[in-house]
Amino acid sequence: MRSIYAALFLLIPLFSTAENIHWPDLSIIKHVSGRSATEADLQSGAAAFTAPYGTPVSITIPQYAMYRDLDSGRLIPVVIIQAEVAQGLAMFGAIEVGSDKHLIGQAEQFQLLGQALTQD
């Protein structure tokens, strides 16, 4: 029972943070889906990285997510713009909500939230 309470306690910051964010309209977000990103995708802002011999991960793109920064532990609201397996690692590229900053991380660093969030 304690482990259930501990798990719920860890999720509280995620849900309280996600509710106070002005999430962008996904229809205007450049992204790469169903294929590996190219240098042109990177230059246009549709991708955060290119991976030689990368293969696409089967998730819905674009979609809202929370990214956990490994250095600070901080949760950052993002939009996933690409997902690829490269050298055996599932990597996601994302754009930080409210900025043009691209982030790259392992799939485990992201809590996927889907495409339908309510706005405040």
MMTF fields as JSON, N, C-alpha, C and O atoms, coordinates in Angstrom:
{
  "mmtfVersion": "1.0.0",
  "mmtfProducer": "UNKNOWN",
  "numBonds": 479,
  "numAtoms": 480,
  "numGroups": 120,
  "numChains": 1,
  "numModels": 1,
  "chainsPerModel": [1],
  "groupsPerChain": [120],
  "chainIdList": ["A"],
  "bondAtomList": [4, 2, 8, 6, 12, 10, 16, 14, 20, 18, 24, 22, 28, 26, 32, 30, 36, 34, 40, 38, 44, 42, 48, 46, 52, 50, 56, 54, 60, 58, 64, 62, 68, 66, 72, 70, 76, 74, 80, 78, 84, 82, 88, 86, 92, 90, 96, 94, 100, 98, 104, 102, 108, 106, 112, 110, 116, 114, 120, 118, 124, 122, 128, 126, 132, 130, 136, 134, 140, 138, 144, 142, 148, 146, 152, 150, 156, 154, 160, 158, 164, 162, 168, 166, 172, 170, 176, 174, 180, 178, 184, 182, 188, 186, 192, 190, 196, 194, 200, 198, 204, 202, 208, 206, 212, 210, 216, 214, 220, 218, 224, 222, 228, 226, 232, 230, 236, 234, 240, 238, 244, 242, 248, 246, 252, 250, 256, 254, 260, 258, 264, 262, 268, 266, 272, 270, 276, 274, 280, 278, 284, 282, 288, 286, 292, 290, 296, 294, 300, 298, 304, 302, 308, 306, 312, 310, 316, 314, 320, 318, 324, 322, 328, 326, 332, 330, 336, 334, 340, 338, 344, 342, 348, 346, 352, 350, 356, 354, 360, 358, 364, 362, 368, 366, 372, 370, 376, 374, 380, 378, 384, 382, 388, 386, 392, 390, 396, 394, 400, 398, 404, 402, 408, 406, 412, 410, 416, 414, 420, 418, 424, 422, 428, 426, 432, 430, 436, 434, 440, 438, 444, 442, 448, 446, 452, 450, 456, 454, 460, 458, 464, 462, 468, 466, 472, 470, 476, 474],
  "bondOrderList": [1, 1, 1, 1, 1, 1, 1, 1, 1, 1, 1, 1, 1, 1, 1, 1, 1, 1, 1, 1, 1, 1, 1, 1, 1, 1, 1, 1, 1, 1, 1, 1, 1, 1, 1, 1, 1, 1, 1, 1, 1, 1, 1, 1, 1, 1, 1, 1, 1, 1, 1, 1, 1, 1, 1, 1, 1, 1, 1, 1, 1, 1, 1, 1, 1, 1, 1, 1, 1, 1, 1, 1, 1, 1, 1, 1, 1, 1, 1, 1, 1, 1, 1, 1, 1, 1, 1, 1, 1, 1, 1, 1, 1, 1, 1, 1, 1, 1, 1, 1, 1, 1, 1, 1, 1, 1, 1, 1, 1, 1, 1, 1, 1, 1, 1, 1, 1, 1, 1],
  "groupList": [{"groupName": "MET", "atomNameList": ["N", "CA", "C", "O"], "elementList": ["N", "C", "C", "O"], "formalChargeList": [0, 0, 0, 0], "bondAtomList": [1, 0, 2, 1, 3, 2], "bondOrderList": [1, 1, 2], "singleLetterCode": "M", "chemCompType": "L-PEPTIDE LINKING"}, {"groupName": "ARG", "atomNameList": ["N", "CA", "C", "O"], "elementList": ["N", "C", "C", "O"], "formalChargeList": [0, 0, 0, 0], "bondAtomList": [1, 0, 2, 1, 3, 2], "bondOrderList": [1, 1, 2], "singleLetterCode": "R", "chemCompType": "L-PEPTIDE LINKING"}, {"groupName": "SER", "atomNameList": ["N", "CA", "C", "O"], "elementList": ["N", "C", "C", "O"], "formalChargeList": [0, 0, 0, 0], "bondAtomList": [1, 0, 2, 1, 3, 2], "bondOrderList": [1, 1, 2], "singleLetterCode": "S", "chemCompType": "L-PEPTIDE LINKING"}, {"groupName": "ILE", "atomNameList": ["N", "CA", "C", "O"], "elementList": ["N", "C", "C", "O"], "formalChargeList": [0, 0, 0, 0], "bondAtomList": [1, 0, 2, 1, 3, 2], "bondOrderList": [1, 1, 2], "singleLetterCode": "I", "chemCompType": "L-PEPTIDE LINKING"}, {"groupName": "TYR", "atomNameList": ["N", "CA", "C", "O"], "elementList": ["N", "C", "C", "O"], "formalChargeList": [0, 0, 0, 0], "bondAtomList": [1, 0, 2, 1, 3, 2], "bondOrderList": [1, 1, 2], "singleLetterCode": "Y", "chemCompType": "L-PEPTIDE LINKING"}, {"groupName": "ALA", "atomNameList": ["N", "CA", "C", "O"], "elementList": ["N", "C", "C", "O"], "formalChargeList": [0, 0, 0, 0], "bondAtomList": [1, 0, 2, 1, 3, 2], "bondOrderList": [1, 1, 2], "singleLetterCode": "A", "chemCompType": "L-PEPTIDE LINKING"}, {"groupName": "LEU", "atomNameList": ["N", "CA", "C", "O"], "elementList": ["N", "C", "C", "O"], "formalChargeList": [0, 0, 0, 0], "bondAtomList": [1, 0, 2, 1, 3, 2], "bondOrderList": [1, 1, 2], "singleLetterCode": "L", "chemCompType": "L-PEPTIDE LINKING"}, {"groupName": "PHE", "atomNameList": ["N", "CA", "C", "O"], "elementList": ["N", "C", "C", "O"], "formalChargeList": [0, 0, 0, 0], "bondAtomList": [1, 0, 2, 1, 3, 2], "bondOrderList": [1, 1, 2], "singleLetterCode": "F", "chemCompType": "L-PEPTIDE LINKING"}, {"groupName": "PRO", "atomNameList": ["N", "CA", "C", "O"], "elementList": ["N", "C", "C", "O"], "formalChargeList": [0, 0, 0, 0], "bondAtomList": [1, 0, 2, 1, 3, 2], "bondOrderList": [1, 1, 2], "singleLetterCode": "P", "chemCompType": "L-PEPTIDE LINKING"}, {"groupName": "THR", "atomNameList": ["N", "CA", "C", "O"], "elementList": ["N", "C", "C", "O"], "formalChargeList": [0, 0, 0, 0], "bondAtomList": [1, 0, 2, 1, 3, 2], "bondOrderList": [1, 1, 2], "singleLetterCode": "T", "chemCompType": "L-PEPTIDE LINKING"}, {"groupName": "GLU", "atomNameList": ["N", "CA", "C", "O"], "elementList": ["N", "C", "C", "O"], "formalChargeList": [0, 0, 0, 0], "bondAtomList": [1, 0, 2, 1, 3, 2], "bondOrderList": [1, 1, 2], "singleLetterCode": "E", "chemCompType": "L-PEPTIDE LINKING"}, {"groupName": "ASN", "atomNameList": ["N", "CA", "C", "O"], "elementList": ["N", "C", "C", "O"], "formalChargeList": [0, 0, 0, 0], "bondAtomList": [1, 0, 2, 1, 3, 2], "bondOrderList": [1, 1, 2], "singleLetterCode": "N", "chemCompType": "L-PEPTIDE LINKING"}, {"groupName": "HIS", "atomNameList": ["N", "CA", "C", "O"], "elementList": ["N", "C", "C", "O"], "formalChargeList": [0, 0, 0, 0], "bondAtomList": [1, 0, 2, 1, 3, 2], "bondOrderList": [1, 1, 2], "singleLetterCode": "H", "chemCompType": "L-PEPTIDE LINKING"}, {"groupName": "TRP", "atomNameList": ["N", "CA", "C", "O"], "elementList": ["N", "C", "C", "O"], "formalChargeList": [0, 0, 0, 0], "bondAtomList": [1, 0, 2, 1, 3, 2], "bondOrderList": [1, 1, 2], "singleLetterCode": "W", "chemCompType": "L-PEPTIDE LINKING"}, {"groupName": "ASP", "atomNameList": ["N", "CA", "C", "O"], "elementList": ["N", "C", "C", "O"], "formalChargeList": [0, 0, 0, 0], "bondAtomList": [1, 0, 2, 1, 3, 2], "bondOrderList": [1, 1, 2], "singleLetterCode": "D", "chemCompType": "L-PEPTIDE LINKING"}, {"groupName": "LYS", "atomNameList": ["N", "CA", "C", "O"], "elementList": ["N", "C", "C", "O"], "formalChargeList": [0, 0, 0, 0], "bondAtomList": [1, 0, 2, 1, 3, 2], "bondOrderList": [1, 1, 2], "singleLetterCode": "K", "chemCompType": "L-PEPTIDE LINKING"}, {"groupName": "VAL", "atomNameList": ["N", "CA", "C", "O"], "elementList": ["N", "C", "C", "O"], "formalChargeList": [0, 0, 0, 0], "bondAtomList": [1, 0, 2, 1, 3, 2], "bondOrderList": [1, 1, 2], "singleLetterCode": "V", "chemCompType": "L-PEPTIDE LINKING"}, {"groupName": "GLY", "atomNameList": ["N", "CA", "C", "O"], "elementList": ["N", "C", "C", "O"], "formalChargeList": [0, 0, 0, 0], "bondAtomList": [1, 0, 2, 1, 3, 2], "bondOrderList": [1, 1, 2], "singleLetterCode": "G", "chemCompType": "PEPTIDE LINKING"}, {"groupName": "GLN", "atomNameList": ["N", "CA", "C", "O"], "elementList": ["N", "C", "C", "O"], "formalChargeList": [0, 0, 0, 0], "bondAtomList": [1, 0, 2, 1, 3, 2], "bondOrderList": [1, 1, 2], "singleLetterCode": "Q", "chemCompType": "L-PEPTIDE LINKING"}],
  "groupTypeList": [0, 1, 2, 3, 4, 5, 5, 6, 7, 6, 6, 3, 8, 6, 7, 2, 9, 5, 10, 11, 3, 12, 13, 8, 14, 6, 2, 3, 3, 15, 12, 16, 2, 17, 1, 2, 5, 9, 10, 5, 14, 6, 18, 2, 17, 5, 5, 5, 7, 9, 5, 8, 4, 17, 9, 8, 16, 2, 3, 9, 3, 8, 18, 4, 5, 0, 4, 1, 14, 6, 14, 2, 17, 1, 6, 3, 8, 16, 16, 3, 3, 18, 5, 10, 16, 5, 18, 17, 6, 5, 0, 7, 17, 5, 3, 10, 16, 17, 2, 14, 15, 12, 6, 3, 17, 18, 5, 10, 18, 7, 18, 6, 6, 17, 18, 5, 6, 9, 18, 14],
  "groupIdList": [1, 2, 3, 4, 5, 6, 7, 8, 9, 10, 11, 12, 13, 14, 15, 16, 17, 18, 19, 20, 21, 22, 23, 24, 25, 26, 27, 28, 29, 30, 31, 32, 33, 34, 35, 36, 37, 38, 39, 40, 41, 42, 43, 44, 45, 46, 47, 48, 49, 50, 51, 52, 53, 54, 55, 56, 57, 58, 59, 60, 61, 62, 63, 64, 65, 66, 67, 68, 69, 70, 71, 72, 73, 74, 75, 76, 77, 78, 79, 80, 81, 82, 83, 84, 85, 86, 87, 88, 89, 90, 91, 92, 93, 94, 95, 96, 97, 98, 99, 100, 101, 102, 103, 104, 105, 106, 107, 108, 109, 110, 111, 112, 113, 114, 115, 116, 117, 118, 119, 120],
  "secStructList": [7, 2, 2, 2, 2, 2, 2, 2, 2, 2, 2, 2, 2, 2, 2, 2, 2, 2, 2, 6, 7, 7, 7, 7, 7, 4, 4, 4, 7, 7, 7, 7, 7, 1, 1, 7, 7, 7, 2, 2, 2, 2, 2, 2, 6, 1, 7, 1, 7, 7, 7, 6, 6, 7, 3, 3, 7, 7, 1, 7, 1, 1, 3, 3, 3, 3, 3, 3, 7, 6, 6, 6, 7, 7, 3, 3, 3, 3, 3, 3, 3, 3, 3, 3, 3, 3, 6, 6, 3, 3, 3, 3, 3, 3, 3, 3, 6, 6, 1, 7, 7, 3, 3, 3, 3, 3, 4, 4, 4, 3, 3, 3, 3, 3, 1, 7, 7, 7, 7, 7],
  "xCoordList": [0.819, 0.0, 0.865, 0.529, 1.978, 2.867, 3.391, 3.529, 3.686, 4.222, 3.19, 3.556, 1.911, 0.859, 0.83, 0.759, 0.885, 0.892, 2.139, 2.07, 3.267, 4.505, 4.411, 4.832, 3.862, 3.706, 2.767, 3.051, 1.664, 0.73, 1.368, 1.157, 2.146, 2.824, 3.772, 3.877, 4.459, 5.386, 4.67, 5.251, 3.42, 2.669, 2.009, 1.64, 1.85, 1.181, 1.83, 1.113, 3.165, 3.762, 3.481, 3.31, 3.43, 3.173, 1.807, 1.685, 0.77, -0.573, -0.798, -1.47, -0.267, -0.475, 0.288, -0.171, 1.44, 2.207, 1.515, 1.421, 1.033, 0.436, -0.823, -1.139, -1.54, -2.793, -2.582, -3.487, -1.433, -1.19, -0.406, 0.142, -0.344, 0.472, -0.417, -1.467, 0.01, -0.703, -0.079, 0.93, -0.686, -0.178, -0.474, -1.567, 0.468, 0.242, -0.685, -0.878, -1.237, -2.052, -1.115, -0.196, -1.335, -0.436, -0.449, 0.505, -1.516, -1.598, -0.556, -0.29, 0.03, 1.036, 2.471, 3.424, 2.623, 3.945, 4.57, 3.987, 5.763, 6.51, 7.006, 7.421, 6.966, 7.374, 7.75, 7.52, 8.328, 8.691, 8.016, 8.165, 7.28, 6.556, 6.632, 6.473, 6.872, 6.863, 8.125, 8.174, 9.146, 10.412, 11.523, 11.256, 12.742, 13.883, 13.997, 13.675, 14.45, 14.637, 15.832, 16.813, 15.725, 16.799, 17.452, 16.973, 18.528, 19.196, 18.252, 18.262, 17.437, 16.458, 15.425, 15.022, 14.992, 14.065, 14.701, 14.054, 15.959, 16.692, 16.783, 16.54, 17.131, 17.269, 15.941, 15.914, 14.843, 13.538, 12.9, 11.885, 13.501, 12.934, 11.946, 11.345, 11.762, 10.833, 11.451, 10.742, 12.752, 13.449, 14.471, 14.946, 14.803, 15.799, 17.149, 18.17, 17.144, 18.39, 18.233, 17.122, 19.368, 19.371, 20.188, 21.166, 19.778, 20.466, 20.693, 19.741, 21.957, 22.222, 21.667, 21.906, 20.949, 20.355, 19.281, 18.941, 18.742, 17.644, 16.372, 16.167, 15.527, 14.226, 13.15, 13.363, 11.992, 10.96, 10.359, 10.228, 9.997, 9.286, 7.799, 7.371, 7.029, 5.593, 4.813, 4.193, 4.858, 4.028, 3.361, 3.779, 2.338, 1.663, 2.549, 3.011, 2.778, 3.604, 2.886, 2.411, 2.785, 3.251, 2.301, 1.146, 2.817, 1.975, 2.607, 3.811, 1.752, 2.187, 2.898, 2.594, 3.854, 4.58, 5.214, 5.291, 5.656, 6.488, 7.846, 7.939, 8.892, 10.267, 10.934, 10.86, 11.577, 12.306, 13.78, 14.456, 14.271, 15.68, 16.473, 16.211, 17.432, 18.182, 19.095, 19.353, 19.588, 20.485, 19.741, 20.175, 18.611, 17.892, 16.69, 16.211, 16.196, 14.982, 13.721, 12.612, 13.888, 12.759, 11.928, 12.468, 10.598, 9.683, 9.473, 9.184, 9.619, 9.516, 8.423, 8.474, 7.435, 6.406, 6.975, 7.653, 6.69, 7.229, 6.189, 5.149, 6.5, 5.765, 6.768, 7.813, 6.44, 7.292, 7.161, 6.054, 8.309, 8.291, 8.937, 8.82, 9.612, 10.18, 10.508, 10.713, 10.552, 10.895, 11.571, 10.986, 12.81, 13.577, 14.392, 14.797, 14.627, 15.567, 16.887, 16.958, 17.934, 19.264, 20.259, 20.316, 21.017, 22.012, 21.39, 22.002, 20.178, 19.5, 18.782, 18.164, 18.848, 18.185, 17.001, 17.113, 15.864, 14.708, 14.916, 14.957, 15.046, 15.306, 14.135, 13.582, 13.769, 12.71, 13.312, 14.199, 12.814, 13.127, 11.875, 10.765, 12.043, 10.892, 11.207, 12.363, 10.139, 10.251, 9.684, 8.576, 10.441, 9.97, 8.813, 8.92, 7.714, 6.539, 6.903, 7.533, 6.494, 6.762, 8.103, 8.479, 8.841, 10.128, 10.38, 9.57, 11.49, 11.888, 12.983, 13.579, 13.247, 14.333, 13.994, 12.95, 14.893, 14.743, 15.438, 16.515, 14.816, 15.371, 15.487, 14.68, 16.476, 16.661, 16.834, 17.595, 16.126, 16.268, 15.854, 15.262, 16.171, 15.737, 14.253, 13.728, 13.597, 12.144, 11.721, 10.658, 12.512, 12.17, 12.085, 11.491, 12.664, 12.628, 11.322, 11.102, 10.46, 9.238, 8.0, 7.904, 7.064, 5.728, 4.808, 4.503, 4.356, 3.508, 2.109, 1.535, 1.558, 0.248, -0.801, -1.965, -0.414, -1.371, -1.554, -0.768, -2.613, -2.873, -4.017, -4.228, -4.751, -5.929, -5.782, -5.969, -5.446, -5.387, -6.342, -6.523, -6.944, -7.803, -6.96, -5.984, -7.342, -6.652, -7.3, -8.505, -6.489, -7.028, -7.687, -8.204],
  "yCoordList": [-1.196, 0.0, 1.264, 2.253, 1.222, 2.386, 2.727, 3.9, 1.685, 1.942, 2.64, 3.438, 2.346, 3.035, 4.512, 5.373, 4.806, 6.203, 6.934, 8.097, 6.25, 6.868, 7.19, 8.263, 6.269, 6.507, 7.672, 8.512, 7.734, 8.855, 10.171, 11.185, 10.173, 11.375, 11.901, 13.111, 10.996, 11.402, 11.984, 12.787, 11.595, 12.086, 13.438, 14.12, 13.842, 15.115, 16.301, 17.111, 16.446, 17.591, 17.585, 18.648, 16.407, 16.309, 16.871, 17.687, 16.448, 16.895, 18.35, 19.071, 18.803, 20.198, 21.125, 22.235, 20.697, 21.511, 21.573, 22.647, 20.452, 20.387, 21.237, 21.727, 21.419, 22.179, 23.673, 24.347, 24.214, 25.651, 26.113, 27.215, 25.308, 25.596, 25.966, 25.358, 26.97, 27.31, 26.477, 26.867, 25.345, 24.428, 24.969, 25.484, 24.865, 25.366, 24.446, 23.279, 24.992, 24.228, 23.311, 23.79, 22.02, 21.071, 21.186, 20.776, 21.736, 21.83, 22.778, 22.733, 23.625, 24.565, 24.123, 24.821, 22.979, 22.496, 21.671, 20.687, 22.081, 21.294, 20.031, 20.074, 18.908, 17.644, 16.62, 16.833, 15.514, 14.396, 13.158, 12.852, 12.449, 11.269, 10.163, 10.419, 8.94, 7.788, 7.593, 6.707, 8.396, 8.265, 8.91, 9.611, 8.679, 9.313, 10.766, 11.112, 11.593, 13.014, 13.203, 12.462, 14.206, 14.558, 15.865, 16.546, 16.184, 17.464, 18.622, 19.629, 18.494, 19.541, 19.706, 20.828, 18.59, 18.667, 19.408, 20.224, 19.122, 19.786, 21.286, 22.089, 21.663, 23.075, 23.824, 25.008, 23.145, 23.806, 23.885, 24.557, 23.19, 23.176, 22.056, 21.981, 21.174, 20.054, 18.894, 17.967, 18.939, 17.884, 18.504, 19.618, 17.763, 18.218, 17.54, 17.997, 16.436, 15.702, 14.856, 14.599, 14.432, 13.426, 12.246, 12.425, 11.058, 9.852, 8.936, 8.374, 8.782, 7.847, 6.468, 5.96, 5.884, 4.562, 4.535, 3.465, 5.705, 5.754, 5.201, 5.279, 4.647, 4.16, 4.807, 5.023, 5.118, 5.806, 4.936, 3.721, 5.587, 4.937, 5.12, 6.187, 4.104, 4.14, 4.803, 4.127, 6.145, 6.921, 8.038, 8.35, 8.626, 9.75, 10.984, 11.356, 11.612, 12.824, 13.817, 13.432, 15.074, 15.644, 15.305, 14.936, 15.441, 15.294, 16.018, 16.269, 16.341, 17.023, 16.039, 14.846, 16.558, 15.72, 16.591, 17.813, 15.935, 16.57, 15.89, 14.663, 16.696, 16.216, 16.417, 17.505, 15.387, 15.499, 15.713, 14.843, 16.911, 17.233, 16.407, 16.478, 15.633, 14.744, 15.496, 15.014, 16.664, 17.424, 18.083, 18.01, 18.727, 19.477, 18.734, 19.067, 17.723, 17.033, 17.795, 17.332, 18.961, 19.838, 19.23, 18.64, 19.38, 18.971, 20.14, 21.255, 19.887, 20.932, 20.533, 19.437, 21.399, 21.084, 21.194, 22.165, 20.183, 20.131, 19.585, 19.064, 19.718, 19.037, 18.11, 18.553, 16.821, 15.842, 16.069, 16.081, 16.251, 16.486, 15.352, 15.312, 14.435, 13.277, 12.2, 12.489, 10.966, 9.832, 8.779, 8.272, 8.461, 7.496, 6.592, 6.988, 5.387, 4.486, 4.639, 4.466, 4.963, 5.128, 4.394, 4.64, 3.524, 2.728, 2.04, 1.971, 1.536, 0.793, 1.627, 1.07, 2.948, 3.834, 4.538, 5.074, 4.539, 5.307, 6.755, 7.056, 7.637, 9.054, 9.886, 9.617, 10.902, 11.82, 13.203, 13.617, 13.91, 15.313, 16.103, 15.677, 17.239, 18.024, 19.508, 19.923, 20.293, 21.75, 22.149, 21.749, 22.934, 23.424, 24.391, 25.316, 24.179, 25.04, 26.463, 26.664, 27.438, 28.846, 29.338, 30.478, 28.496, 28.922, 28.166, 27.338, 28.454, 27.735, 26.711, 26.142, 26.479, 25.6, 24.14, 23.639, 23.469, 22.045, 21.236, 21.605, 20.14, 19.241, 17.844, 17.454, 17.107, 15.721, 14.897, 15.267, 13.782, 12.928, 11.508, 11.219, 10.626, 9.244, 9.163, 9.966, 8.205, 8.063, 8.058, 8.588, 7.482, 7.381, 8.735, 8.836, 9.774, 11.104, 11.831, 12.916, 11.274, 11.945, 11.236, 10.01, 12.025, 11.522, 11.991, 13.181, 11.065, 11.425, 11.765, 11.054, 12.863, 13.348, 13.291, 13.608, 12.892, 12.793, 14.101, 15.039, 14.137, 15.302, 16.175, 17.254, 15.747, 16.505, 16.928, 16.122, 18.193, 18.769, 19.951, 20.641, 20.184, 21.35, 22.567, 22.475, 23.691, 24.949, 25.641, 25.517, 26.377, 27.17, 28.423, 29.226],
  "zCoordList": [0.0, 0.0, 0.0, -0.65, 0.732, 0.769, -0.615, -0.962, -1.416, -2.757, -3.644, -4.507, -3.439, -4.204, -3.834, -4.711, -2.537, -2.098, -2.591, -2.988, -2.563, -3.041, -4.521, -4.951, -5.306, -6.739, -7.001, -7.854, -6.288, -6.459, -6.061, -6.725, -4.987, -4.539, -5.613, -5.814, -6.3, -7.354, -8.565, -9.294, -8.792, -9.942, -9.687, -10.643, -8.445, -8.133, -8.83, -9.419, -8.794, -9.499, -10.989, -11.587, -11.605, -13.041, -13.379, -14.292, -12.656, -12.974, -12.593, -13.331, -11.479, -11.098, -12.029, -12.297, -12.528, -13.469, -14.821, -15.415, -15.314, -16.642, -16.75, -17.833, -15.659, -15.688, -15.885, -16.377, -15.525, -15.559, -16.776, -16.773, -17.793, -18.965, -20.136, -20.347, -20.9, -22.132, -23.259, -23.848, -23.544, -24.545, -25.946, -26.178, -26.882, -28.239, -29.039, -28.696, -30.088, -31.031, -31.818, -32.482, -31.752, -32.418, -33.935, -34.596, -34.49, -35.955, -36.544, -37.745, -35.72, -36.238, -35.929, -36.276, -35.284, -34.881, -36.005, -36.46, -36.448, -37.43, -36.742, -35.583, -37.449, -36.85, -37.919, -39.11, -37.478, -38.345, -37.779, -36.596, -38.613, -38.142, -39.184, -40.378, -38.741, -39.636, -40.449, -41.303, -40.206, -40.931, -40.116, -39.14, -40.508, -39.842, -40.28, -41.417, -39.38, -39.693, -40.623, -40.563, -41.477, -42.408, -41.965, -41.059, -42.612, -42.337, -42.648, -41.94, -43.695, -44.039, -42.92, -42.612, -42.309, -41.173, -40.008, -39.351, -39.76, -38.682, -38.941, -38.04, -40.162, -40.514, -40.45, -40.114, -40.769, -40.766, -39.378, -39.196, -38.392, -37.052, -36.814, -35.742, -37.804, -37.658, -36.875, -36.482, -36.648, -35.921, -34.977, -35.198, -33.921, -32.954, -33.16, -32.645, -33.927, -34.182, -35.441, -35.906, -35.977, -37.036, -36.516, -35.791, -36.891, -36.44, -37.639, -38.181, -38.056, -39.144, -38.79, -37.695, -39.693, -39.507, -38.42, -37.914, -38.057, -37.095, -37.709, -38.92, -36.867, -37.322, -36.459, -35.266, -37.052, -36.289, -35.185, -35.332, -34.077, -32.982, -33.251, -33.69, -32.995, -33.284, -32.145, -31.324, -32.113, -31.187, -31.984, -33.099, -31.415, -32.058, -31.966, -30.887, -33.114, -33.194, -34.085, -35.153, -33.696, -32.435, -31.293, -31.507, -30.08, -28.9, -27.72, -27.681, -26.764, -25.555, -24.633, -24.625, -23.851, -22.907, -21.828, -21.95, -20.787, -19.771, -19.844, -19.882, -19.862, -19.951, -18.595, -18.025, -18.077, -16.816, -17.113, -17.662, -16.731, -16.881, -15.87, -14.669, -16.344, -15.457, -14.499, -13.396, -14.894, -14.021, -12.859, -11.709, -13.174, -12.134, -11.565, -10.481, -12.293, -11.871, -12.221, -11.952, -12.819, -13.161, -14.282, -15.218, -14.18, -15.246, -16.193, -15.758, -17.483, -18.501, -19.484, -20.041, -19.71, -20.706, -22.114, -22.45, -22.932, -24.284, -25.242, -24.837, -26.527, -27.586, -28.268, -28.746, -28.309, -28.995, -30.498, -31.035, -31.182, -32.633, -33.421, -34.646, -32.743, -33.424, -32.391, -31.212, -32.859, -31.996, -32.864, -33.821, -32.513, -33.302, -32.397, -31.304, -32.858, -32.205, -32.937, -34.154, -32.189, -32.763, -31.877, -30.672, -32.445, -31.717, -30.506, -29.44, -30.676, -29.627, -28.578, -27.671, -28.681, -27.718, -28.354, -29.457, -27.665, -28.125, -27.687, -26.494, -28.665, -28.414, -28.927, -29.993, -28.146, -28.552, -28.737, -27.991, -29.743, -29.93, -29.592, -29.911, -28.956, -28.507, -28.552, -28.636, -28.494, -28.383, -27.03, -26.673, -26.281, -24.99, -25.216, -26.022, -24.51, -24.64, -24.2, -23.162, -25.008, -24.7, -25.188, -24.914, -25.914, -26.462, -27.764, -28.181, -28.386, -29.593, -29.28, -30.195, -28.003, -27.589, -27.867, -27.449, -28.579, -28.862, -27.761, -27.293, -27.361, -26.363, -26.962, -27.806, -26.53, -26.953, -25.688, -24.795, -25.618, -24.449, -24.743, -25.783, -23.819, -23.938, -23.617, -22.846, -24.205, -24.052, -22.588, -22.262, -21.708, -20.294, -19.601, -18.527, -20.189, -19.596, -19.884, -19.346, -20.707, -21.137, -20.597, -20.632, -20.1, -19.742, -20.853, -20.942, -21.708, -22.837, -22.36, -21.534, -22.885, -22.454, -23.551, -23.304, -24.76, -25.844, -26.603, -26.467, -27.406, -28.266, -27.795, -28.349, -26.802, -26.376, -24.932, -24.02, -24.718, -23.381, -23.341, -24.344, -22.202, -22.072, -21.733, -20.988, -22.28, -22.004, -20.818, -20.598, -20.05, -18.948, -19.48, -18.703]
}
